Amino acid sequence: MKITSEVFQVGGSGFTSLEDAAIYLINAEGHAALVDAGCGTSTGKLFKNIDDCGIRPEQIEYLLITHCHFDHTGGAQTVMTRTNCQSVAHELDARYLEEGDDRVTAARWYGASMDPFMIDLKLAGDRNEINLGQRVISAIHIPGHTPGSVAYLMESDGQKVLFGQDVHGPLNESLHSNRQDYIKSLNLLISLEADILCEGHYGIFTGKEEIEDFIRSFL
């Protein structure tokens, strides 16, 4: 599904598997990145959708992980193997992926096990920048749902596009969620005044007012 001339949804319910969180493809003049990787049970469909967008696997330079949960990261190793891309995650969530922690990654919720894998680029602090060709993507730490949740922000077609996966939560003790951090992060997302929100399970929201209303509904 085309979102802008450079941003597409290529995975998630209706695109790959029902249990997959949304997977987004960024194509910045032939330099490509994926935002999240789903559970990994439908990578054939995923790469078919990527191909339909005119992108070859070897053009994908980064796998931008929003957080460690299995419905976003179970397919990461397959994506990394097929593309030779670098994985990116915040250091506060990276440890659970590198340790293969079935509890904190929620793999158990899916009747699965998280195979450990290494994170190539560990983000630290509140904000980082990633260069994709000539384009800069901002990685913004939004803890709460998980300790190391990250939103990615870029400009495309003159609009601010925010990849804010799992704005809705949930919050759960076994996931190391933190309600106070979560509320602070939701207010931070509102302050970014994005024109397009690409969410993990609720779809695409357009317009500052619609995006703010959606985020505020979880406050």
Secondary structure, 3 states (H helix, E strand, C coil): CECCCCEEEEECCCCCCCCCCCEEEEEECCEEEEECCCCCCCHHHHHHHHHHCCCCHHHEEEEECCCCCHHHHCCHHHHHHHHCCEEEEEHHHHHHHHHCCCCCCCHHHHCCCCCCCCCCEEECCCEEEEEECCEEEEEEECCCCCCCCEEEEEEECCEEEEECCCCCCCCCHHHCCCHHHHHHHHHHHHHCCCCEEECCCCCEEECHHHHHHHHHCCC
